Structures are given as C-alpha cells and as structure tokens.
Amino acid sequence: MKPKDMPRTLHIAEETSEGSINIALDTILLKKQAIVFVNTKKSAESLAEKIAVQFRKKKLIDEMATAKLSEDILHALDSPTKQCQRLSHIALAGVAFHHSGLVAKQRDLIEEHFRKGIVKVIVATPTLAMGVDLPAYRVIIRDLKRFGNWGMQYIPVLEYEQQAGRAGRPSFDDHGEAIVIADSEPHKRELIAQYLSGVPEAIVSKLAVEPIMRTAILSLIASAFVRTTYELEQFFEKTFYAHEYGDMNRLRKIIRNMLEQLEEWGFILIEKKTAQDADSDFVSALKYAFAHDASSDRKLAATIVGRRVSELYLDPYTANFLVVHMQKAFSIASPAASIAQSAVAEKKVTPLSYTHLISSCLELRPLLRVKVAEVDRIIAFMNQHEEELLTPIAEPFSDEYDEFLSSLKTTQFFLEWLDEKDEEYLLEQFNVTPGELNSKRELADWLLYSSEELAKLLKMHPLVKDIAKLRFRLNYGVREELIPLLQLKGIGRMRARKLFNNRIKDIAAVKKVDLATLAQIIGKAIALDIKKQVGQDLDPQHLEVKENKRKGQINLNDYDE
C-alpha cells in the first residue's frame, strides 16, 4: 500500500509512444529496478529489446558492469542460438527477458544479477510471478489479457495480485509501485473495477483434478497411510476438497470408481468378504458395498507394481497406458510371447516406437501444435512409420485426431534431437526454445525411466536395454554410434562427433591414437584427461606411457548389441 504522503499522480515523461518503456526509463532515472509483465514470450523479447535500445541511446548503463553477464549468457549453451545472442546483446544494456524458453542457467544468471542490481529491468511472462523471490521497486503490468478458449480474456484477479505483489523490496524501499497500463479513460475505469476493486477467485482444491486424486489415492494405499476403505473415506472427509465439494455421498462414489480402476489395472487389491467368495482374501471392487462405517470395512493393499507406480509419481492412468503398450512391444520383440503374433506380424519396435509412446502421455502436454500447412507432412510421416507405432492411429475428424497429429509432431522433434540437430535448428524448425527443449527432455526421461522400471517388474527384459539406451541418447541428443565415446567424462555430443568423424569410434581407438593427434581434435587438456580415464598415464613431457591396471575402468558391455 502507498504511504499517505505519497502523491496519487506520477508524472512520467513521454519519451516514446509506448507507456511501459517510458515507465521503465523513469524507474532507472530514480535509480530503481522494474519488472515488466507481458503475456507471451515473443512480446517479452520484443519489449526488452526496445527498452535496451532506449537505455543505450540515453547512455543509462555502464556496459563494463554488464559485460561478463552478457558473455555468460551467450555461452550458456555449447552452440549459442539466435535467442542466446539476442539476450546477450540486450543484457549488455542492463535489460533482460525472462521466460520458460531460456535454459535454467540463463534464468539463474538473470535473477542473480537482478538481485545484485546489475540488471535493471526484466521483461517477463507471468511465470516469473510464481514461486521466484524476485521483488522490484516497480512492477509494470502491460498485458492483463491473454489468449484462451474464448479469444483474448482478462487474467484472474489472483494472478494479477501475484504479479503486483512483486512490487516493493523490503530491504531497500519502504513501499513499492504496481502499475497497470490503460489506453483510455473507459479502459482505466474497467481495470479499476476488474482488479483494484475486484474480488479474488475462489481457491479450488487440486484434488478436484482427476489425475491428482487418482495418484493421491494410490499413494495413500501404497504408503500404508490408509489400510482400509473406511480409513480412506475418513481421510477424504477431512480434506479441503470434501469441504468444497459438500456432498460426501457423491465423493464416496468418485473414490469407489477410482478404486475400481486401480484394481482393474493391477495396482491395488481389495479385501473380499462375501460368502460366495470366502475361499479368497480379496474381491473385485465391482462387488463390494463401499464402506459407510467401520463395520462394513474392506482392507486395501498395493501390489508390487502399484507401489512402484506410486514411487515414480506417475498418474496410474499413464502407468497403465505404458504397461499396455509395452506388452504389445514385448509381444513383437519376443516370438515366444503369449499374445497372438498375427496381431503384431507387421509391426516392429524402434526408438520411434518408444518416443511416440511417451509423446502420447498426458504428462508431456502441451504437445507441439500442428499448423494447417504441416498436416500433409505429418500424415506422410505417419504413413511412413505406421508399422513402428504402438498406439492405435486416431480416426480423421475424431476428437482425438488433432492430439494424435500433435503427438506425431512431438515425436518428430525428439527424433531430430536424437539425430544430433542443434538447438538453433530445433528453434527454427519447431519453434522450440532451448529452455523448452530441456523441459521436454526431462519429462521424456522421467517417462522412459518409469517405462524401464515397469518393464523390469513385469519381466519384459528385452525392452529394458533398448529403453535405457534411448534414455542415454536422449540425454545427449546423439545417434547410437556415439554411445561408447560418451562414457568418457568431458566428452559431450560435439566432441564425440569430432572423434567419431576422425575414426576414433570407441575406447579401444582412444587408447590406440597418439596424444598429439587427439590433442589436435579436442584440445590438449581434454586429450590428457581422457587418456588417463582409459588407463594411460602420460608424464608432462610425454616421454612415456604407462598402462594403469587399476579397477573401475569404463565398461561398455551394457550397450553392446
């Protein structure tokens, strides 16, 4: 809130035709810092660039102080993209843009230097308002609308308050200023009514989202926090969700349906107490009367697979989806599998099969959107690789068709990364920034690791090695041929490719090649280091080579065919 003696009107010079730039300039003249919130990544980059131009024009920043930051941002990736170059140039003027498209190192650098006062203005998307302790003297909220299901819509009042709440630095200022920008008097009155006088939206329990509730129920059972249907019911009666929902009878039905699903998928067991089934300890959830009190209680227990699904933090729906389609892959890979071979005779399992499988999971959304001009290309890709797809092909014009095409485009994106395309290429071809690439890779790795663990438990051993190999390749973004070289510390995708192209294709070749040749390819320091890793100790004058017989040498057997 503003102190009583603070003037109600701020007089800001109109240096440009854009209000947010003028306010940013005024903030710097006050020797303060500002965060500007806009609604898209593209807008953040564009506005930051415009502000940087004005800062340079007016010589408001000492570029000697920002030179190292600019350099660090540029080289956050081995091969800087155009986005890296753009951010580096802007940072030199004491300005930065901040959004999910940046890699974590770049975001950390910007936040650290903003706290130090080196970065004066950050132009950000609303994600910066959530969970990052980064206050500023001024918060400028330029965009209060963003594109939704019904076109451009006002953001929620709660989101506005999150952004405005960044104004005010407790250690430096006794107040802060949050400024929204209106382009007319009627617009000003509308914003005052909508936000300054608006009522925050009701808080909604996360348990209302089906995947979260499903995951929570399995977690409660797998951890033995609840052991019976009565205890499960009692737990949910005390939640905010039950208070919000208001109808425990209907909530019991929701819980019952989810228990039925979990049992059907093989993740839990439910005690059996009916006379006709007295010879067994457990009964199908479809047959039991859901407990309303302790006298009609049923014991609950997680299966081994159910406990592992819970430990992996997977939505049980996703876990079942992975299991069902991996069983199909197992039947293709194993001639002795019990599933009828006629159904899979025309199929084959490749890295594309697993990549498309995880691209079809809810956790990887939002998927890459298919533009109208791309539809024919995506369909051609589908036809070319139809025999490698484990999931059914969606029917044209069905509700699932657009999402299916998006899963194929996302698969294409991953395959290009695995084919050693760099971040700049992916940005140009798929509009995927380095930060988004890292996020997608982390999610994909989690889903592949989960698939690997489930395959082990279900004894689908032929799949385990292939999935592990794909995870390794996905981490580095390389073809399979580089795997042996990437076992060496200090060797990434670029150095591994250089070595391979110079006919150094494995550890044996690294041992065989002379140091001078190796140093020419990857540099002397790295050459000495990897020679040591493969058991060859070189003295500083290169006068002798001794075989080091110590244990713990790199073993590539796990990756042999």
Secondary structure, 3 states (H helix, E strand, C coil): CCCCCCCCCCCCCCCCCCHHHHHHHHHHHCCCCEEEECCCHHHHHHHHHHHHHHHHHCCCCCHHHHHHHHHHHHCCCCCCCHHHHHHHHHHCCCEEEECCCCCHHHHHHHHHHHHCCCCCEEEECHHHHCCCCCCECEEEECCCEEEECCEEEECCHHHHHHHHCCECCCCCCCCCEEEECCCCHHHHHHHHHHHHCCCCCCCCCHHHCHHHHHHHHHHHHHCCCCCEHHHHHHHHHCCHHHHHHCCHHHHHHHHHHHHHHHHHCCCEEEECCCHHHCCCCECCCCCCCCCCCHHHCCEEEECHHHHHHHHCCCCHHHHHHHHHHHHHHHHHHCCCCCCCHHHCCCCCCCHHHHHHHHHCCHHHCCCCCCCHHHHHHHHHHHHHCHHHCCCCCCCCCCCCHHHHHHHHHHHHHHHHHHCCCCHHHHHHHHCCCHHHHHHHHHHHHHHHHHHHHHHHHCCCHHHHHHHHHHHHHHHHCCCHHHCCHHHCCCCCHHHHHHHHHCCCCCHHHHHHCCHHHHHHHHCHHHHHHHHHHCCEEECCCCCCEEECCCCCCCCCHHHCC
